[in-house]
Amino acid sequence: VKPGNRVSAADGTVKVADYSVYSVGQRSELREHDSSKRIVGTPAFIAPEMLGDDGYDPYLADIWSLGICIFHMSTAKLPFVGKTIFQIVAMAKRQGVRFPPNPELSVVLMDLQAAIPEVEPAKRATVEDIMQHASITYHAEYPRQSHKTLHAHNNVTAQEVQ
């Protein structure tokens, strides 16, 4: 999931347009026989665990990428930069999310942005956490549907894409 893989539908909703790696559905328990061991993606959006030898859960890696996208949309910057994927991951592991000086972002949005790109996959926000976060629900006044409900409405027609 990266900015180039998102499109706006005619009704204003954002859709994911590239499903070559994207996973939809419940996170599976990470087991060696069902985890991916290949690195696919744009370096700035690749989850740190994708560089390990033990494989990774593509669902959790997609959540990392979503967090990088949200940060990028909010600040027009990437949270971790480097010339190589290894430098980018080292920066993420060393410093965690840091915001530009004087960001024009709410504390609630910065809280969400810090929770999603968590280097340790087990500590990373889940889709449910994101959907129920105060920045998404307008401080719980507008609860969001879970991804299970949203998955049932995942078809996009050519007319919906602008």
C-alpha positions as CSV (number, residue, x, y, z in Angstrom):
1,V,0.0,0.0,0.0
2,K,1.5,3.3,-1.1
3,P,0.2,6.6,-2.5
4,G,0.3,5.4,-6.1
5,N,-1.9,2.5,-5.2
6,R,-4.8,4.6,-4.0
7,V,-7.5,6.1,-6.2
8,S,-10.5,8.3,-5.3
9,A,-13.9,7.0,-6.2
10,A,-16.7,9.2,-7.5
11,D,-18.3,9.4,-4.1
12,G,-15.0,10.6,-2.5
13,T,-14.0,7.4,-0.8
14,V,-10.4,6.1,-1.3
15,K,-9.9,2.7,-2.8
16,V,-6.8,0.5,-3.0
17,A,-6.1,-0.1,-6.6
18,D,-3.2,-2.6,-6.6
19,Y,-3.8,-6.0,-5.0
20,S,-0.5,-7.6,-6.0
21,V,0.6,-7.8,-2.3
22,Y,-2.4,-6.4,-0.4
23,S,-4.1,-8.7,2.1
24,V,-7.7,-8.3,3.1
25,G,-9.2,-10.1,6.0
26,Q,-8.2,-11.3,9.4
27,R,-4.6,-11.5,10.3
28,S,-3.5,-15.1,10.4
29,E,-1.3,-16.3,13.2
30,L,2.3,-15.9,12.0
31,R,3.6,-19.4,11.3
32,E,6.6,-20.2,9.2
33,H,4.6,-22.2,6.6
34,D,2.1,-19.3,5.9
35,S,4.4,-16.3,6.2
36,S,5.9,-14.6,3.2
37,K,9.6,-14.6,2.6
38,R,9.9,-12.3,-0.4
39,I,10.4,-8.5,-0.4
40,V,8.0,-6.7,-2.6
41,G,7.2,-3.0,-2.6
42,T,8.6,0.5,-2.6
43,P,11.4,0.9,0.0
44,A,9.9,3.9,1.9
45,F,6.7,1.8,2.5
46,I,8.2,-1.6,3.3
47,A,7.8,-2.9,6.9
48,P,11.0,-3.6,8.8
49,E,10.2,-7.2,9.4
50,M,10.2,-7.9,5.6
51,L,14.0,-7.8,5.7
52,G,14.3,-10.6,8.3
53,D,15.0,-14.2,7.5
54,D,12.0,-15.5,9.5
55,G,9.3,-14.3,7.1
56,Y,6.5,-11.9,7.9
57,D,2.8,-11.5,8.1
58,P,1.7,-9.6,4.9
59,Y,-1.4,-8.3,6.8
60,L,0.8,-6.6,9.4
61,A,3.2,-5.4,6.7
62,D,0.3,-3.7,4.9
63,I,-0.7,-2.0,8.2
64,W,2.8,-0.5,8.4
65,S,2.5,0.7,4.8
66,L,-0.9,2.3,5.7
67,G,0.8,4.1,8.6
68,I,3.5,5.5,6.3
69,C,0.8,6.6,3.8
70,I,-1.2,8.4,6.5
71,F,2.0,10.2,7.7
72,H,2.9,11.1,4.2
73,M,-0.6,12.5,3.5
74,S,-0.6,14.5,6.7
75,T,2.8,16.0,6.5
76,A,3.9,15.7,2.9
77,K,7.0,14.0,4.2
78,L,8.1,10.4,4.8
79,P,8.8,9.5,8.4
80,F,11.9,7.5,7.6
81,V,14.4,8.2,4.7
82,G,17.6,6.8,3.4
83,K,19.4,5.8,0.2
84,T,18.6,2.1,0.7
85,I,15.9,0.1,2.3
86,F,18.4,-0.9,5.0
87,Q,19.0,2.7,5.9
88,I,15.3,3.4,6.0
89,V,14.7,0.4,8.3
90,A,17.6,1.3,10.5
91,M,16.2,4.9,10.9
92,A,12.8,3.4,11.9
93,K,14.3,1.1,14.4
94,R,16.7,3.8,15.9
95,Q,14.3,6.7,16.3
96,G,10.7,5.8,15.7
97,V,8.3,8.3,14.3
98,R,9.3,11.9,14.5
99,F,7.2,14.7,13.3
100,P,8.4,17.8,11.5
101,P,8.9,20.9,13.7
102,N,5.6,22.6,14.5
103,P,3.3,20.2,12.6
104,E,-0.2,21.5,12.0
105,L,-1.6,18.3,13.2
106,S,-3.8,17.5,16.1
107,V,-2.4,15.5,19.0
108,V,-5.0,12.8,18.3
109,L,-3.8,12.4,14.7
110,M,-0.2,12.4,15.8
111,D,-1.1,9.6,18.3
112,L,-2.6,7.5,15.5
113,Q,0.4,8.2,13.2
114,A,2.8,7.0,15.9
115,A,0.8,3.8,16.7
116,I,0.7,2.4,13.2
117,P,4.3,2.4,12.0
118,E,5.4,0.5,15.1
119,V,8.7,-1.5,14.4
120,E,7.6,-4.5,16.4
121,P,4.7,-6.1,14.5
122,A,3.0,-7.5,17.6
123,K,2.8,-3.9,19.0
124,R,1.5,-2.4,15.8
125,A,-2.0,-1.0,15.7
126,T,-4.6,-3.3,14.1
127,V,-7.2,-2.3,11.6
128,E,-9.8,-2.5,14.4
129,D,-7.6,-0.1,16.5
130,I,-7.3,2.3,13.6
131,M,-11.0,2.2,12.8
132,Q,-11.9,2.9,16.5
133,H,-9.2,5.6,17.0
134,A,-10.4,9.0,18.1
135,S,-8.9,10.7,15.0
136,I,-11.0,8.4,12.7
137,T,-14.2,8.4,14.8
138,Y,-14.2,12.1,15.6
139,H,-13.6,11.3,19.3
140,A,-16.0,8.3,19.2
141,E,-18.9,10.3,18.0
142,Y,-19.0,8.5,14.6
143,P,-17.9,4.8,15.1
144,R,-16.6,3.2,12.0
145,Q,-17.3,-0.2,10.5
146,S,-14.8,-2.9,11.1
147,H,-12.8,-4.2,8.2
148,K,-14.9,-7.4,8.2
149,T,-17.9,-5.4,7.2
150,L,-16.0,-3.2,4.7
151,H,-14.5,-6.3,3.0
152,A,-18.0,-7.3,1.9
153,H,-18.2,-4.0,0.0
154,N,-14.7,-4.3,-1.7
155,N,-15.8,-4.3,-5.3
156,V,-15.0,-1.2,-7.4
157,T,-16.6,-0.5,-10.7
158,A,-15.0,1.6,-13.5
159,Q,-17.6,4.2,-12.9
160,E,-16.6,4.7,-9.3
161,V,-13.0,5.5,-10.2
162,Q,-12.4,9.1,-11.3
